[in-house]
């Protein structure tokens, strides 16, 4: 299961074979998971939970767990006895349906990761189609200037595309509130 379909990625500008586009979608999925710190499709995994006085808070929404018991809110977990410490909880985590904003972000990132080959032609508005090839091998590997803007934390999360960042902003979790 993916956050968007191959057709959605193609509509956003991805090109290549279906296998190449699916690989780009998979890469976009990883970036979105890291950016939002959430899973937007059902995923069976193990999560570490800090428990105090018999109550723990899961960092991801869970549909079900295999050990202990789960509150209806999907985040509060009970190990089954009064305990404190770190527990590993196996379960079915992640959203049951991928939100539209996440689908659009995945399609746009997939298009970024599999662009149309550069042809030297322009679209109807005069914009070049594809990305021009690097003039020499050094330009292919040179990371370029840092992308951090003045006044930002060096740990600021970004997907590399400000439009995608804006689409995913409502879905970010683990924010620091001041």
Buried (B, 14 or more C-beta within 10 A) or exposed (E): EBBBBBEBBBEBBBBBEEEBBBBBBBBBBEBBBEBBBBBBBEBEEEBEBEBEEBBBEBBBBBBEBEEBEBEEEBBBBBBEEEBEEEBEBBBBBBBEEBBEBBBBBBBBBBBBBBBBEEEEEEEEEEEEBBEEEEEEEEEEEEEEEEEEEEEEEEEEBBBEBEEBBEBBEEBEEEEEEE
